[in-house]
């Protein structure tokens, strides 16, 4: 599997793009910067969206892509997540007030998006992939994903503070080749990180130790104001497993 980093920032400023990853050219994992980083033909190739939660820095591209793709898709693009996330998407974003309901425009059959609920912890077939949603601990209902193609698997945490279940599930998956994990704030803002549902470098270290996984951990979601400090604190951990998810880079798993 090839993962292209469209955006890996927890803040949007010139040169920094919100969280979004493109897997094998057809699967979006969160969509913060998808509409601004993918051209029209690339957006048309998307067949599947895995949405961790509805916060705008992860969902904005979904709204803007809908506006681009209405009437342009042969079949609805599937949006997969846990029921709580999809309910939030319907109720707060695709509610015909914040944004049109692109799950029913111009009709349900020919809409841009079709929402598909994932049963938490239950591997679900989606095209050539098997997707397992595992709830994590954020300020709103949020899920991480374990995505496999029969040869290898990738774990994506979504936004989370310290969490346990996703690592318990991951240890039972024998072919995980990499983890994409958030870290937002420096250690001095640990209280804010806990309140808002995010990691710091010191809790990142604890999560890696807790996971038991001996694979690369690609860090994303650094807040722009604290980026340099967070990078220094992560470097100070001297853990060769930790890497930064560089915007524009492609990683193979």
C-alpha positions in Angstrom: 0.0 0.0 0.0 1.2 3.5 -0.8 0.2 6.4 1.4 0.5 9.9 0.1 0.5 12.7 2.7 -1.8 15.5 1.5 -1.8 17.3 4.8 -0.3 16.5 8.2 -0.8 19.7 10.2 -3.1 20.4 13.1 -3.4 24.0 11.9 -3.9 25.7 8.6 -1.5 28.5 7.6 0.3 29.1 4.3 2.4 26.1 3.6 0.6 23.9 6.2 -2.2 21.7 5.2 -4.9 20.1 7.3 -5.0 16.3 8.0 -5.6 14.2 4.9 -4.0 11.1 3.5 -4.5 9.4 0.1 -4.1 5.6 0.0 -3.4 3.9 -3.3 -5.0 6.9 -5.2 -8.5 5.8 -4.4 -9.0 5.9 -0.6 -9.0 9.1 1.5 -8.2 8.8 5.2 -9.7 12.1 6.6 -10.1 15.0 4.2 -9.0 18.2 5.8 -6.9 19.4 2.7 -8.2 16.9 0.1 -10.1 19.4 -2.0 -7.1 21.8 -2.1 -4.4 19.2 -2.7 -6.1 16.9 -5.2 -6.9 18.2 -8.7 -10.3 17.4 -10.2 -9.3 14.2 -11.9 -7.7 12.9 -8.7 -10.8 13.7 -6.8 -12.9 11.8 -9.3 -10.7 8.7 -8.7 -11.6 8.5 -5.0 -13.8 5.6 -4.3 -13.7 5.4 -0.5 -13.4 7.9 2.4 -12.5 6.8 5.9 -13.6 9.6 8.3 -12.2 9.5 11.8 -14.4 12.3 13.2 -16.3 15.4 12.0 -14.0 18.2 13.3 -13.5 20.6 10.4 -9.8 20.1 10.2 -10.5 16.4 9.2 -13.8 16.8 7.3 -13.6 20.1 5.4 -12.4 18.5 2.2 -15.4 16.2 2.2 -17.7 19.2 2.0 -15.7 21.0 -0.7 -15.2 17.8 -2.8 -18.9 17.3 -2.8 -19.4 20.7 -4.5 -16.8 19.7 -7.1 -18.1 16.3 -7.8 -21.9 16.6 -7.9 -23.1 15.2 -11.2 -19.6 14.0 -12.0 -19.4 10.6 -10.4 -20.7 7.3 -11.9 -21.6 6.0 -8.4 -21.6 7.4 -4.9 -18.3 7.5 -3.1 -18.6 5.5 0.1 -17.9 7.3 3.4 -17.1 4.8 6.2 -17.0 5.4 9.9 -18.7 4.4 13.1 -22.4 5.4 13.5 -21.7 8.2 15.9 -19.5 10.0 13.4 -21.9 9.5 10.5 -24.8 10.7 12.7 -22.7 13.9 13.4 -22.0 14.3 9.7 -25.7 14.2 8.8 -26.8 16.3 11.7 -24.1 19.0 11.8 -22.5 19.3 8.4 -24.7 17.7 5.6 -27.8 19.2 7.2 -28.9 21.6 4.4 -27.9 24.5 6.6 -24.1 24.4 7.1 -23.9 22.5 3.8 -26.2 20.8 1.3 -26.9 17.1 2.0 -24.8 15.6 -0.7 -25.9 12.1 0.3 -29.2 12.8 -1.4 -28.4 15.3 -4.2 -29.7 15.0 -6.9 -31.0 11.7 -5.5 -29.9 9.0 -3.2 -28.9 6.7 -6.1 -26.8 9.3 -7.8 -25.6 11.3 -4.8 -21.9 12.2 -4.4 -21.6 10.3 -1.2 -23.2 7.2 0.4 -22.6 6.7 4.1 -21.8 3.2 5.4 -21.6 2.5 9.2 -18.8 0.4 10.5 -19.4 -1.9 13.5 -16.6 -1.0 15.9 -14.0 -3.8 16.1 -15.5 -5.8 13.3 -13.3 -6.1 10.2 -15.4 -5.0 7.1 -14.6 -5.6 3.5 -14.4 -2.4 1.4 -13.2 -3.0 -2.1 -9.9 -4.7 -1.9 -9.4 -3.6 1.7 -10.4 -4.8 5.1 -11.2 -1.9 7.4 -11.5 -2.2 11.2 -12.7 0.8 13.1 -11.6 1.1 16.7 -12.8 4.0 18.9 -10.2 6.2 20.4 -10.4 9.0 23.1 -11.0 12.5 21.6 -13.3 15.4 22.5 -16.0 14.1 20.1 -16.8 10.6 18.9 -13.7 9.5 17.0 -12.4 6.3 15.5 -9.0 5.0 14.4 -8.7 2.6 11.5 -6.7 -0.6 10.8 -6.6 -1.0 7.0 -5.3 -4.1 5.3 -5.0 -5.3 1.7 -4.2 -8.9 2.3 -0.5 -8.3 2.3 0.1 -5.7 4.9 -1.9 -3.4 7.3 -1.7 0.2 8.3 -2.9 1.7 11.6 -4.3 5.3 11.7 -5.1 6.6 15.1 -7.2 9.6 14.3 -7.1 12.4 17.0 -6.7 10.9 20.4 -5.4 11.4 23.9 -3.9 8.3 25.7 -6.0 5.3 24.5 -5.9 1.5 25.0 -8.2 -0.5 22.8 -6.7 0.3 19.5 -3.4 -1.2 20.7 -5.1 -4.3 22.0 -6.7 -4.9 18.6 -3.5 -4.0 16.8 -1.4 -6.6 18.7 -3.7 -9.3 17.2 -3.0 -8.2 13.7 0.2 -9.8 12.5 1.0 -7.7 9.4 0.9 -4.1 10.6 3.8 -2.3 8.8 3.3 1.2 10.1 1.3 3.5 12.4 0.2 7.1 11.6 -0.3 8.7 15.0 -1.2 12.2 16.1 0.9 14.5 18.4 -0.4 18.0 18.8 1.0 19.9 21.7 4.3 20.3 23.6 4.8 18.6 27.0 4.2 21.9 28.9 0.6 21.9 27.6 -0.1 18.4 28.8 -3.3 19.5 30.6 -4.6 21.2 27.5 -3.8 18.2 25.4 -5.7 15.9 27.8 -8.7 18.2 27.9 -8.9 18.5 24.1 -8.1 14.9 23.4 -4.6 15.0 22.0 -1.1 13.6 22.6 2.2 15.3 23.5 5.7 13.9 23.0 5.7 12.3 26.4 2.3 10.6 25.9 3.4 9.7 22.4 6.3 7.8 24.0 3.9 6.0 26.4 1.6 5.0 23.5 4.4 3.5 21.5 5.6 1.6 24.5 2.1 0.5 25.3 1.5 -0.7 21.7 4.2 -3.2 21.6 4.5 -2.6 17.9 8.0 -2.6 16.4 7.2 -0.6 13.3 7.6 3.0 12.2 5.3 5.6 13.8 4.6 8.5 11.5 3.6 11.6 13.5 1.0 14.1 12.2 -1.3 16.9 13.5 1.4 19.1 15.1 -0.1 22.5 16.0 1.6 25.3 13.9 2.4 27.5 16.9 4.2 24.8 18.7 5.6 22.8 15.8 9.3 23.5 16.4 9.0 22.8 20.1 7.1 19.5 19.5 9.7 18.5 17.0 12.5 19.1 19.4 10.8 17.2 22.2 10.2 14.3 19.9 13.8 14.3 18.7 14.9 14.3 22.4 13.1 10.9 22.8 15.8 9.4 20.5 13.3 6.7 19.4 14.3 5.4 15.9 10.7 4.3 15.4 9.4 7.8 15.3 9.3 9.7 12.0 7.4 12.8 10.9 4.7 12.4 8.2 6.1 14.9 5.7 3.5 16.7 3.6 3.9 15.7 -0.1 5.7 12.5 0.8 4.6 8.9 -0.1 5.2 6.0 2.2 5.0 2.3 1.3 3.6 -0.3 3.7 
